[in-house]
Amino acid sequence: MSEENNSEKRTVKSTLSRKFGVSEATDRRNPRSDENRGERRSFGDRKSFGDRKPFGDRPFRGDRKPFGERAGRRDDRPFRSDRDGERREGEGFNREERGDRPFNRERRPRNFGDRPFRGGDRRPRREFAQAGAPVYRQRPEELQSESVEEVLDETALEARVAQVEAAEDTASNPPWFKKLLALTTEKGREREGRFLGEGVHVVQELVTHHRELVLGVYAVEGFEDEGLMESINEAEIRVNILTEAQMKQLSSTVTSQGIFAVARIASKKPVYDSSRSILTLVDAVQDPGNLGTLFRTSLGFSSGGMILGRGTVSPFNPKVVRGSSGTFLRVPFEFDVDLIDQINFLRSKGYTIIATDLHGKQSLREIPQHKLRKMAFLVGNEGAGTNPYFIELADETVKIPMSSDLESLNVAVAHGILSYEAALIQDELK
């Protein structure tokens, strides 16, 4: 056998004295390793903070010389130029020493009028349009329409009434005028049992369809609507003349039309036993304009009536009367009603209570037709919506199909869409 084959296998053991992950080369190169560091002094052998020199005994940056005594500083060179850009005599460089470039440009105070007008550098509007940028045209402020009526709030009206009632009786402020002025507030209407109908269309509606309720008409001197005055005379209603100042105090708008009627508070009760009917349950709608629109929509689609729940604005509020154009008295209604009792009552009469809900899963057309012969829509407050408890009491919940870009519709708009759809459905059921 060869010597190679006779060789025995040997195992070499070595002991590692270094830390795990640190090579020999690193150990040799690292002067801070344990072998190269040597003995370190213990913490107690070090100087304490009290043995060090105090801060005031230390030299300040090697006792530097003052700024003016430094080498390389020429005395004939000024530290800075004067603010007006002119050199002081005998100081500064000459232009020959510095070349052709001036030492400092002449400064002058910047005034707003010295700035160049940049308006001419802008591109005209047509170039922006050609570049694809949208152009939003707005009506100039001086051309905006001023025909929009500015409505006075209830607080301002109550303050006006209190001021007039506290004043002494005079020729321009007689007792009968104070009673008229009280009708502009809710408390005054409840106490007197009367309401005001302001405007040409409202007075025409009251005189034509509700002559038995009208107690009198008041107009400013020189009122020129001959057609309306002829209708008032034919109905044998007395016309009382007011001054411009008195009319302004009675009006609920800043710009008055110069005429209004005084009528008794009255209403017709809905007929709940009809074979087909569409009713509207109103939950705490507080905007007078919205309630006036609900009345007009109900009249337009032959609604059976409206039930105004507690928290809803009074139907005899001057803004509601004007918003409905006086037609609210032609719609049967009840007001200040407990809606829980009313919902149970209507269900016993065969009505299907239908609530509008953002989370509804069906449209009005998807409800079985036998449930739509007698229906009562439940609409709610402008901000909070319909009370969730009332929605739980409803028989059906519906949604109005529309784009997902809009969360909800105005209560009067939603009611108009549902009323139109309901009227078509009931025509099909005849």
QUISULMO-V499231 format. One record per residue. N is the residue number from 0. SS is DSSP state (A for helix, B for strand, O for the rest). D_LAST is the distance of its C-alpha to the last C-alpha in whole Angstrom. Layout:
((N & SS & D_LAST) (N & SS & D_LAST))
This chain:
((0 & O & 121) (1 & O & 121) (2 & A & 121) (3 & A & 117) (4 & A & 116) (5 & A & 118) (6 & O & 117) (7 & O & 115) (8 & O & 112) (9 & O & 112) (10 & O & 109) (11 & O & 109) (12 & O & 108) (13 & O & 108) (14 & O & 106) (15 & O & 104) (16 & O & 105) (17 & O & 102) (18 & O & 99) (19 & O & 96) (20 & O & 94) (21 & O & 97) (22 & O & 100) (23 & A & 103) (24 & A & 103) (25 & A & 101) (26 & A & 103) (27 & A & 106) (28 & A & 104) (29 & O & 103) (30 & O & 105) (31 & O & 103) (32 & O & 103) (33 & A & 105) (34 & A & 108) (35 & A & 108) (36 & A & 107) (37 & O & 110) (38 & O & 111) (39 & O & 108) (40 & O & 109) (41 & O & 107) (42 & A & 105) (43 & A & 108) (44 & A & 110) (45 & O & 108) (46 & O & 109) (47 & O & 107) (48 & A & 105) (49 & A & 108) (50 & A & 111) (51 & O & 109) (52 & O & 110) (53 & O & 108) (54 & A & 106) (55 & A & 108) (56 & A & 111) (57 & O & 110) (58 & O & 110) (59 & O & 107) (60 & O & 107) (61 & O & 111) (62 & O & 112) (63 & O & 110) (64 & O & 112) (65 & O & 110) (66 & A & 108) (67 & A & 110) (68 & A & 113) (69 & O & 111) (70 & O & 113) (71 & O & 112) (72 & O & 111) (73 & O & 112) (74 & O & 113) (75 & O & 112) (76 & O & 109) (77 & O & 106) (78 & O & 104) (79 & O & 101) (80 & O & 100) (81 & O & 100) (82 & O & 96) (83 & O & 97) (84 & O & 98) (85 & O & 102) (86 & O & 105) (87 & O & 107) (88 & O & 111) (89 & O & 113) (90 & O & 110) (91 & O & 108) (92 & O & 108) (93 & O & 109) (94 & A & 107) (95 & A & 110) (96 & A & 110) (97 & A & 106) (98 & O & 106) (99 & O & 104) (100 & O & 101) (101 & O & 101) (102 & O & 101) (103 & O & 98) (104 & O & 96) (105 & O & 96) (106 & O & 93) (107 & O & 91) (108 & O & 88) (109 & O & 85) (110 & O & 83) (111 & A & 79) (112 & A & 80) (113 & A & 82) (114 & O & 80) (115 & O & 78) (116 & O & 75) (117 & O & 73) (118 & A & 70) (119 & A & 71) (120 & A & 72) (121 & O & 68) (122 & O & 66) (123 & O & 63) (124 & A & 60) (125 & A & 59) (126 & A & 61) (127 & A & 59) (128 & A & 56) (129 & A & 58) (130 & O & 59) (131 & O & 55) (132 & O & 55) (133 & O & 52) (134 & O & 53) (135 & O & 51) (136 & O & 51) (137 & O & 51) (138 & O & 51) (139 & O & 54) (140 & A & 54) (141 & A & 56) (142 & A & 53) (143 & O & 50) (144 & O & 47) (145 & O & 48) (146 & O & 45) (147 & O & 43) (148 & O & 44) (149 & O & 46) (150 & B & 44) (151 & O & 47) (152 & O & 46) (153 & A & 46) (154 & A & 50) (155 & A & 51) (156 & A & 49) (157 & A & 51) (158 & A & 54) (159 & A & 54) (160 & A & 53) (161 & A & 56) (162 & A & 58) (163 & A & 58) (164 & A & 58) (165 & A & 61) (166 & O & 62) (167 & O & 64) (168 & O & 63) (169 & O & 64) (170 & O & 63) (171 & O & 60) (172 & O & 59) (173 & O & 59) (174 & A & 57) (175 & A & 54) (176 & A & 53) (177 & A & 54) (178 & A & 51) (179 & A & 49) (180 & A & 50) (181 & A & 49) (182 & O & 45) (183 & O & 45) (184 & O & 45) (185 & A & 43) (186 & A & 46) (187 & A & 46) (188 & A & 43) (189 & A & 43) (190 & A & 46) (191 & A & 45) (192 & O & 42) (193 & B & 41) (194 & B & 40) (195 & B & 41) (196 & B & 38) (197 & B & 40) (198 & O & 40) (199 & A & 39) (200 & A & 35) (201 & A & 35) (202 & A & 37) (203 & A & 35) (204 & A & 32) (205 & A & 34) (206 & A & 35) (207 & A & 32) (208 & A & 30) (209 & O & 32) (210 & A & 35) (211 & A & 36) (212 & A & 36) (213 & B & 38) (214 & B & 42) (215 & B & 44) (216 & B & 44) (217 & B & 47) (218 & B & 48) (219 & B & 51) (220 & O & 53) (221 & O & 53) (222 & O & 49) (223 & O & 48) (224 & O & 44) (225 & A & 45) (226 & A & 41) (227 & A & 40) (228 & A & 43) (229 & A & 42) (230 & A & 39) (231 & A & 41) (232 & A & 44) (233 & A & 41) (234 & O & 39) (235 & O & 43) (236 & O & 43) (237 & O & 47) (238 & B & 47) (239 & B & 50) (240 & B & 52) (241 & B & 53) (242 & O & 55) (243 & A & 55) (244 & A & 56) (245 & A & 54) (246 & A & 51) (247 & A & 51) (248 & A & 52) (249 & A & 48) (250 & O & 46) (251 & O & 45) (252 & B & 45) (253 & O & 49) (254 & O & 48) (255 & O & 46) (256 & O & 45) (257 & O & 47) (258 & B & 44) (259 & B & 42) (260 & B & 41) (261 & B & 42) (262 & B & 39) (263 & B & 38) (264 & O & 36) (265 & O & 33) (266 & O & 29) (267 & O & 26) (268 & O & 25) (269 & O & 21) (270 & O & 19) (271 & O & 19) (272 & O & 17) (273 & O & 14) (274 & O & 11) (275 & O & 10) (276 & B & 12) (277 & B & 14) (278 & B & 18) (279 & B & 21) (280 & B & 24) (281 & B & 27) (282 & O & 31) (283 & O & 34) (284 & O & 33) (285 & O & 36) (286 & O & 36) (287 & A & 35) (288 & A & 34) (289 & A & 31) (290 & A & 30) (291 & A & 30) (292 & A & 28) (293 & A & 25) (294 & A & 25) (295 & A & 24) (296 & A & 22) (297 & A & 20) (298 & A & 20) (299 & A & 19) (300 & O & 16) (301 & O & 15) (302 & O & 16) (303 & O & 17) (304 & B & 20) (305 & B & 23) (306 & B & 26) (307 & B & 29) (308 & B & 31) (309 & O & 35) (310 & O & 37) (311 & O & 34) (312 & O & 36) (313 & O & 35) (314 & O & 33) (315 & O & 35) (316 & O & 38) (317 & A & 39) (318 & A & 38) (319 & A & 34) (320 & A & 34) (321 & A & 35) (322 & A & 33) (323 & O & 30) (324 & O & 31) (325 & O & 31) (326 & A & 27) (327 & A & 27) (328 & A & 28) (329 & A & 24) (330 & O & 23) (331 & O & 23) (332 & B & 25) (333 & B & 28) (334 & B & 31) (335 & B & 34) (336 & B & 32) (337 & O & 33) (338 & A & 30) (339 & A & 31) (340 & A & 30) (341 & A & 27) (342 & A & 26) (343 & A & 27) (344 & A & 25) (345 & A & 22) (346 & A & 22) (347 & A & 23) (348 & O & 20) (349 & O & 18) (350 & O & 17) (351 & B & 18) (352 & B & 21) (353 & B & 21) (354 & B & 24) (355 & B & 25) (356 & O & 28) (357 & O & 31) (358 & O & 31) (359 & O & 28) (360 & O & 27) (361 & O & 24) (362 & O & 21) (363 & A & 18) (364 & A & 16) (365 & A & 18) (366 & O & 17) (367 & O & 15) (368 & A & 12) (369 & A & 12) (370 & A & 14) (371 & O & 12) (372 & O & 10) (373 & B & 13) (374 & B & 15) (375 & B & 19) (376 & B & 20) (377 & B & 24) (378 & B & 26) (379 & O & 30) (380 & B & 33) (381 & O & 35) (382 & O & 38) (383 & O & 37) (384 & B & 33) (385 & O & 31) (386 & O & 34) (387 & A & 34) (388 & A & 34) (389 & A & 30) (390 & A & 29) (391 & A & 31) (392 & A & 29) (393 & O & 25) (394 & O & 23) (395 & B & 23) (396 & B & 24) (397 & B & 23) (398 & O & 25) (399 & O & 24) (400 & O & 26) (401 & O & 29) (402 & O & 32) (403 & O & 35) (404 & O & 37) (405 & O & 35) (406 & O & 35) (407 & O & 32) (408 & O & 31) (409 & O & 31) (410 & A & 29) (411 & A & 27) (412 & A & 27) (413 & A & 25) (414 & A & 23) (415 & A & 22) (416 & A & 21) (417 & A & 19) (418 & A & 17) (419 & A & 16) (420 & A & 15) (421 & A & 13) (422 & A & 11) (423 & A & 10) (424 & A & 9) (425 & A & 7) (426 & A & 6) (427 & A & 6) (428 & O & 4) (429 & O & 0))
